[in-house]
Amino acid sequence: MFGKHSDGGYRELLAGIEQKTLVYGSKTLLSKFLLKKDSILPLHAHPHEQTGYLLQGKLRFSCQGETFEVGAGDSWCIPGDAEHGVEVLADSVILELFSPVREDYLPKDGD
């Protein structure tokens, strides 16, 4: 699968947090997220390993009871089933790879 750049195609997951699936295969899925300053992604967990790279902005992660601040150029890998959340400290753009594929992030008919 190959993806072409497009400014559209985002869906709002929560207030101030938008997600777009870029490409996916049988084992991985690549997403781009746009996050607005002061948005919160509450603590949650899922079975997918989540590897990310911050293209721009600043975030504060809470992961398994620890806190990490990341800036542009920083990256992370969150194990599957690890409780984590994010506080958005500045408008941010991130790329994240999920394995296995997140079914809830697959494009739906008409996407």
C-alpha positions as CSV (number, residue, x, y, z in Angstrom):
1,M,0.0,0.0,0.0
2,F,1.2,3.5,-0.8
3,G,-0.2,6.7,0.5
4,K,-0.2,10.2,-1.2
5,H,0.0,13.4,0.8
6,S,-3.3,15.1,1.5
7,D,-4.3,17.8,4.0
8,G,-7.7,16.3,4.5
9,G,-9.0,13.0,5.9
10,Y,-8.7,13.7,9.6
11,R,-11.3,12.6,12.1
12,E,-11.8,14.1,15.5
13,L,-11.2,11.5,18.2
14,L,-11.6,13.9,21.2
15,A,-11.9,17.7,21.5
16,G,-8.6,19.0,20.0
17,I,-7.3,15.6,18.9
18,E,-7.5,14.6,15.2
19,Q,-6.3,11.4,13.6
20,K,-5.7,10.2,10.1
21,T,-4.6,6.8,9.0
22,L,-1.8,7.2,6.4
23,V,-1.1,3.5,5.4
24,Y,-1.6,0.1,6.8
25,G,-0.7,-3.5,6.1
26,S,-1.4,-6.9,7.7
27,K,0.7,-6.2,10.8
28,T,1.1,-2.4,11.2
29,L,-0.8,0.8,10.8
30,L,0.7,4.3,10.5
31,S,-1.3,7.3,11.8
32,K,-0.8,11.1,11.9
33,F,-2.2,13.1,14.8
34,L,-2.9,16.8,15.1
35,L,-3.2,17.9,18.7
36,K,-4.3,21.3,19.9
37,K,-2.6,23.0,23.0
38,D,-4.3,22.2,26.3
39,S,-6.1,19.1,24.9
40,I,-6.0,15.9,27.1
41,L,-5.9,12.3,26.0
42,P,-7.1,10.6,29.2
43,L,-5.4,7.6,30.6
44,H,-6.3,4.5,28.6
45,A,-4.8,1.2,27.5
46,H,-5.0,-1.0,24.3
47,P,-3.3,-4.2,23.2
48,H,-1.4,-2.5,20.4
49,E,2.3,-1.6,20.8
50,Q,2.6,2.1,19.9
51,T,5.7,3.7,18.5
52,G,5.7,7.5,18.0
53,Y,7.7,10.4,16.7
54,L,6.9,14.1,17.6
55,L,7.3,16.2,14.4
56,Q,6.4,19.5,16.2
57,G,5.1,20.7,19.5
58,K,5.5,19.6,23.1
59,L,3.7,16.8,25.0
60,R,3.6,15.4,28.6
61,F,3.1,11.6,28.7
62,S,1.9,9.7,31.7
63,C,2.8,6.1,31.1
64,Q,2.6,3.3,33.7
65,G,2.7,5.8,36.6
66,E,5.7,7.8,35.2
67,T,5.8,11.2,33.5
68,F,7.8,12.1,30.4
69,E,8.0,15.4,28.5
70,V,8.8,15.2,24.8
71,G,9.6,17.9,22.3
72,A,10.0,17.9,18.5
73,G,12.4,15.2,17.4
74,D,11.7,12.9,20.4
75,S,10.2,9.4,20.1
76,W,8.6,6.7,22.2
77,C,7.5,3.1,22.3
78,I,4.6,2.2,24.6
79,P,4.1,-1.5,25.1
80,G,0.7,-3.1,24.5
81,D,-1.7,-2.9,27.5
82,A,0.3,-0.2,29.2
83,E,-1.8,2.6,30.7
84,H,-0.9,5.9,29.2
85,G,-2.3,9.4,28.5
86,V,-1.1,12.7,27.1
87,E,-1.3,16.4,28.0
88,V,-0.7,18.6,25.0
89,L,1.6,21.5,26.1
90,A,1.8,23.1,22.6
91,D,0.1,22.5,19.2
92,S,1.6,19.2,18.1
93,V,1.9,16.9,15.1
94,I,2.9,13.2,15.7
95,L,3.3,10.1,13.7
96,E,2.5,6.8,15.4
97,L,2.9,3.2,14.3
98,F,0.6,0.6,15.8
99,S,1.1,-3.2,15.9
100,P,-1.1,-5.2,15.5
101,V,-3.3,-3.1,13.2
102,R,-5.8,-1.0,15.1
103,E,-9.1,-2.0,13.6
104,D,-10.8,1.2,14.9
105,Y,-8.3,3.3,12.8
106,L,-9.0,1.5,9.5
107,P,-10.7,3.7,6.9
108,K,-14.4,3.3,6.7
109,D,-16.5,3.3,3.5
110,G,-16.3,6.8,2.1
111,D,-13.1,7.7,3.8
